[in-house]
Amino acid sequence: MQRRDVVKLGAGLTAASAVLGTATAAHAEVDSAETVSPATKIKRVFDAEIAKAGGTWQGTVTLLDGTAAPVVAVDHNSTSVQTAASTNKLGIALAVLDKIDRGELALDDRITLTSDIILTGSGFYFHQTAYGDELTVANVLVAMLLTSDNTSVRLCGLVCPPLEINETLAAKGFTDTRVVPSATNPNRMGLGVTTTAETNDLLHRLALGELLSTGSTRFFLNVLKGLSGYHDGFRRNMSSAERSRIAMKYGADDAERNESGVVYNTAGAPILVYSFMSQSTTNWDNYGATHPVVQAHATMGRKMFDIANAAGLAAEGAVELDVEQEPLNAGLTQ
């Protein structure tokens, strides 16, 4: 509310505040009495935060419990095809690991890091300034999924070209998630497009072991849970133990601020899958934690995490992952 509005309302403000306070208290009382479902609570959080952040949003949030179909808490423009930014690195990793499962590639196969393949932006390979490294496929996947390294996309293209990536995505039932093959180099690609519905479905099916072998699934999701990854968004207002219970991927490019992930309970069972995409008219050059959309992700993360945990959810049949990760200083004090 702007200052001139406060002056204009004058004496009526106190009465209005009293009514608002009564309504808020009543709303809290309803929630505390557990008459509101977890899905409804999550939807309220989502609606409130996207209104504050502004811009155009797409969102899918599902709750997982037992063997039943996921409960959809948020379905907001979920089939709208948008620029994926780095969230499509999930699809690239899926295709590479699927090729490994087929026996056509291995995690310890080598890829040479040459100066002509370097991309700047997110990641770390471009900081080296000296190249010639013989990298394993495993190294490249960790760089792409944990630190969102851009050069790693080109390295993946050397062992799994973009046309093959798109064929794999299509074979697994994804109709809108695609990378964009280069017109001049068959091994290079743009990160393309996706929807929150398909990204949510990818992570849900991955957690249940429906997309890859058990070994590849564990590798994939344990990297996404890594404590050396991105923390500005959904995981921001959490302890390190809580953060290690969320396997997530972030993507940002110009107007887009996207994030998707799987939340696990303390026993290691997935309980919630979220996928957010948004396009802002301002703050394009702000890739930090103060971006309004990223702040919304942080608020939603804390609240949705608590709601899902309080509901006592636990999906059955999920691939077992590392429940706890090593401390960040592991081994340094020995």
Secondary structure, 3 states (H helix, E strand, C coil): CCHHHHHHHCCHHHHHHHHHHHHHHHHHHHHHCCCCCHHHHHHHHHHHHHHHHCCEEEEEEEECCECCCCEEEEEECCCCCEECHHHHHHHHHHHHHHHHHCCCCCCCCEEECCHHHCCCCCCCHHHCCCCCCEEEHHHHHHHHHHCCCCHHHHHHHHHCCHHHHHHHHHHCCCCCCEEEECCCCCCCEEEEEECHHHHHHHHHHHHCCCCCCHHHHHHHHHHHCCCCCCCCCCCCCCCHHHHCCEEEEEEEECCEEEEEEEEECCCCCEEEEEEEEEECCCCCCCCCCCCHHHHHHHHHHHHHHHHHHHCCCCECCCCCCCCCCCCCCCCCCC
